[in-house]
Amino acid sequence: MTDTPTPAGPAPTTIRVLLADDENLIRTAVATLLGLEDDLDVVAQAATGDEALAVALRTSPDVAVLDLQMPGLDGIEVAERLAAQLPGCRCIIVTSHGRPGYLKRALAVGVRGFLPKTASALVVADVIRSVHAGGRYVDPELAAEAIASGDSPLTAREADVLALAADGSPVDEIAVRVSLSVGTVRNYLSTAVMKLGVSNRHEAAATARRHGWI
């Protein structure tokens, strides 16, 4: 008597992932580690925000893991555009700058995950799975900082240039580091000074740091 074959169960879902980070070594290392997971498939990589948006629209990933600070569009700006143009793609922001203002802005545009670059590849993989399943993940320490701080009036770019100015970098060096023109950097600094109601960029930086915005 021949045994009746047992029906095969449904094939496991493979989650299609986009990785965007301007640090090539970090991006490729994370891609390699995630590629070891049976249910994750890194279908595309990008080194800039504009490239991330373009490749996402071309490949339609299930989850986009986006570096916060990239040349061109930042990670939150990419996430905001994907929410409008590719709503089926869920976004995770990864950052080495855990500023509470960024977290609040990210959540406001629909980002489903927010974690530091110090997170292990296993944690990133688990967050990808959770977000893909409809969940949300925010690093507990970043969440606690966000709750303790007020809302930042600064945009992500204003916070970036103000943080660099606070470290004593001249305007032309800031422009190079954030891939913007000198004139644009000056405009961002002037706007930050005006929003914070202070006299100069040094006072603006001190105020922003005191509130945890940079």
Disulfide bonds with the S-S distance in Angstrom:
none
